[in-house]
Amino acid sequence: MQLTKKDIENFEKEIAEIFSQGKIRAPVHLRAGREDQLIKIFQEYNIGDDDYIYGYWDSHELALLKGVPREELKQAILDGKSISLCFPKYKILCSGIVGSLMGTAVGTAWALKTQRKPGRVFIFCGDMSAETGVFHESVKYAHNFDLPVTFVVCDNGVSVMTDTRETWGSQEPWFADTKYAAKIIYFKYKNEYPHSGLGKLIKF
Ligand SMILES: Cc1ncc(C[n+]2csc(CCOP(=O)(O)OP(=O)(O)O)c2C)c(N)n1
């Protein structure tokens, strides 16, 4: 069944409500405002069972779009795994560490290509993550060896509360107008939630 924007929004709202009641004893990073772009990417690239998704601390939407059943995902979040959701069965693996997984994504793509297996890799990260050295190296390697991996940069303008463009002294991401842009999908959005949690202290 095709997921709608409303389905994704409602899932995050439900998690927000549960989190506000102090029932999740671990960090959660809620996102709203990029549902249409994510749905479009999954549809346009026809992302399916053979494909691998890598993500970070904010991957609820990605898990739903990759086909993780709603209740299975909800249970994992209730179990405190929101920032590192891993469902090998559905080929989605996430990490809470900035700069992690990029080499893993490239390595997976290398294996798929050399073993002539079906499937591609999509790794979704934020704008500040996309400015790290390891992102640059990973994109360079993937580009030079023409590996089946696409880097998706979801630009909300900030790293927690730090302005990414001001930090790097440039209004553009480093890859704009370079040959590496061919490996990257880039879009801007405004997150309707704070970076992490709900912006207020939650007591357990
Ligand atoms: C190695 C490491 N350093 C710091 C952090 C804390 N941290 C978590 S998310 C984040 C912001 C990253 O910004 P961006 O890549 O733009 O992601 P987004 O705003 O989309 O969440 C930081 C600094 C971390 N998780 N890992």
The ligand as a Gaussian input file, in Angstrom:
#p B3LYP/6-31G(d) Opt

LIG

1 1
 C       30.186000      12.157000      15.901000
 C       29.000000      12.943000      16.378000
 N       29.164000      14.209000      16.795000
 C       28.101000      14.917000      17.229000
 C       26.854000      14.368000      17.263000
 C       25.659000      15.169000      17.756000
 N       24.766000      15.473000      16.643000
 C       23.675000      14.727000      16.413000
 S       22.822000      15.256000      15.102000
 C       23.858000      16.534000      14.838000
 C       23.583000      17.532000      13.757000
 C       23.925000      17.111000      12.393000
 O       23.432000      18.058000      11.479000
 P       22.830000      17.624000      10.112000
 O       23.727000      16.659000       9.459000
 O       22.519000      18.860000       9.325000
 O       21.529000      16.824000      10.525000
 P       20.003000      17.250000      10.806000
 O       19.957000      18.722000      11.075000
 O       19.279000      16.929000       9.550000
 O       19.545000      16.411000      11.927000
 C       24.884000      16.517000      15.773000
 C       25.986000      17.484000      15.812000
 C       26.726000      13.031000      16.839000
 N       25.552000      12.425000      16.804000
 N       27.813000      12.353000      16.378000

